[in-house]
Amino acid sequence: MKPQSEMDPLLKDLGKRRSIFVPGQRMRMNVVPMFLNVFLPWGVFVFCCGITSFWIMYAHVGIAWGLVGSVFAIWFFLCGTALWARRYEPDPTWFTYTAIMVGIMAILGTIAGRGNFKDFSERYYQVADLKVVHGIDASFTPGTNVMDAGIFRFAAGNKLDGMKSWHFKFRDLYCVAPIITNGTAPTSQRYDFWAVGKECCSVAASDFRCGAWGDKLASGGIRLTDAGSGGDLKYYRLAVQQAESLYNIMAPNPIFLTWSSNPRLEVESWRQQVFKNFLVMVVFALVFSFFCMTLATCGYAFLGRSKSAYGMDILSEKDWQQGGYSKPAEFSTRPYQT
């Protein structure tokens, strides 16, 4: 008997695992990688979205981006693992799917978190870092005394002066109105406190309808910061300069406020909105991850289920039985005639 090394090379592979691409083989689904590929990409989304949405992005920007960068470094490692598996493993693996989903979730989580931070978190933290001042009298308190204030509570009698409101038009309409006491001009003749808003006034007359302008009990304001204004502070300054020229008043150091009946509650609502947005995005990401996992599972389940090329019942083919002819061949020999 010949040794195994001298046997036919084809016999060496008889004991090995057969590929799913061999006719009659199907891919066996493993619940463990399926479970991991639902929650691992989802966890990446939660991590990236959480880092870029909350306090760490405001207080420690470098650390926040470092943590997000570490996630993308892990993603590059997964991409390398997936390429290696595709090259050296003939059968499909979950590595490619994992790399794709982790990359998608990392990008989506970072973008969603940054949007949440820019819309609500950043302005909340900027205002929360400033002081809360009470009993401000716009006629006597100079704006330079409260430059570090974020939430203002004005004394009784402080209202908006709609007769001296004005606007600046550049794509959007930027509206401003001074805050005065009992309808009188400030003793210093300087209007330091201005309520502002966008697209809430008339372009033809002094008409201010921004914030809580219709609430007679409103006497508070929220400082308009760089984040809260979205880069519009310069346009509000131009609106104040036009009001100075139009009404012959002075406002060298205007403080811009959003007129509010309850500024503390409104600022707190920004923080609550951050968490609401975060929870909605987290739930949506989980549903999206589960949906993608379902599609991938269905795709993998059908691998190897196609009809085998060797499964044709060619013995039942009439043409094959007749030697490829439509009529039976005459195999009988004819005698030689002379």
Secondary structure, DSSP 8 states (H G I E B T S, - for coil): ---GGGS-GGGGGTTS---TTSTT------HHHHHHHHHHHHHHHHHHHHHHHSHHHHH-HHHHHHHHHHHHHHHHHHHHHHHHHHHH-SS--SHHHHHHHHHHHHHHHHHHHHHHIIIIIHHHHHHHTSEEEEEE-TTTS-GGGGTTEEEEEE-TTEEE-GGG-EEEESSSEEEEEEEEETTB--TTSB--EEEEEES-B-SSS--B--SSTT-TT--EEEE--HHHHTS-HHHHHHHHHHHHHHHT-B-SS-EEEEEES-HHHHHHHHHHHHHHHHHHHHHHHHHHHHHHHHHHHHHHHTTT-S--TT---GGG-HHHHTTT-SS----S------
